[in-house]
């Protein structure tokens, strides 16, 4: 997926902490690019499609008479549901990280201003 490219670059930065010190703006841009791509592609676009797929898949499963086919379709449905759950879990963790960075940065800025005074 497209969001994997900024993720790979972000992981490269994490593997080289000196890069983060030398290029904090580039690291920030890469992180925000990953956040935007991930949330747009894997949540905004994928969740409605995946939800519709799971509903259609269930209807297809329930209309079948073949027990082997029903077993196979149940396994596929469970796997697809798990992947959807993982996407939502990762989105939640990413949003928590962004909010933590925003609020942590604000509290850092306030602490710096208070030290100056």
N, C-alpha and C positions, 0 to 999 in steps of 0.2 A: 504494500500500500504506500501511498504518497507520504503518509505520516511517519513511515519507517525511516525515511532519509534524514529528516531533522533529528529523529531519535538516535540514529547512528552517530551523527555529528555531535549531539549532546553527550552521548556516552564516551566519545573520544575526548571531549573536553573533561569529563569526569575522571577519565583515566590519566589525564595530564593536568593536575591542579595548577601547575605553573601557567598553563595557557589561560586558565580562568583569571588568574591574577593579572596577566599581561593584557588580556582582551576581555574585560568584563562586559563591555557593551555587545560584542559579538556573541558571547555566551548567552546573554539575556535575549538577544534577538533570536538565536537558535531555539532557546527554550520556549519563547512565546510563539514562534512559528510552529513548533511541535504541538503546543497546546491548541492553537487555532485549527491546525490540520486535523488533529486527533478528534477534537470535539465536533468539528464540522462533518468529517467523513464518517467516523465510527459511531457517532451518537446521532447527530442531526439527520444524516442521510440513511444510516444503516438501521437504526432502531425501528422506524416505521416499516421499513421493508422486511426486516427480520420478524417483526410482530405479525405482519400479514402472512409471511411465509409459514410461521408456526401455526397460525389459524387454518390456513389452507392445508397444511400438512396433516393436521388433526382431522379435518374433514375427509381427506383422502384415506387416512388410516381407518377411520370409523366406518367408511363405506366398503372396505375390503372384507372378503370372506376367507381369504387364505391366511392361515395362522402364521406360517413362516414369514410371509410378506408383512403381516401386522407386527411380528416381533422385530423384523428388520427396521420397519418404519418407526417403531417405538424407540429403538436405539438411536436412530438418526434424529428424532425429535428431542430426545434427552440431550444428545450432544449439541444440537443447535441451541437449545435453551441454555445450556451451560456456557456456550460461547457468548450468547447475549448477556448473560449474567456477568461474565468476565469483562466485557466491554463497559458495562455500567459500573462495575466495581473500579476499574481502572480510571474511568472518567471521574468518579467520585474522588479517588486519590489524587488525581491531577488537579482537580478544582480545589481540594483542600490545600495542596502545595502552593497553588497560585495565591489563594487567600492568605495563607500563612506568610508567604513572601511579601505580599502587599502590606499586611498589618504589622509584620515583624519589622519591615523596613520603616514604616511610619513610627513605630515605637523607638527604633534606633535613632531616627532623625530627631525625635523629641528629646531623647537622652542626650544627644550631641548638643542641641540648643541649650538645654539646661546646664550642661557642663561649661558652655561658653559664658553663661551669665554668671 
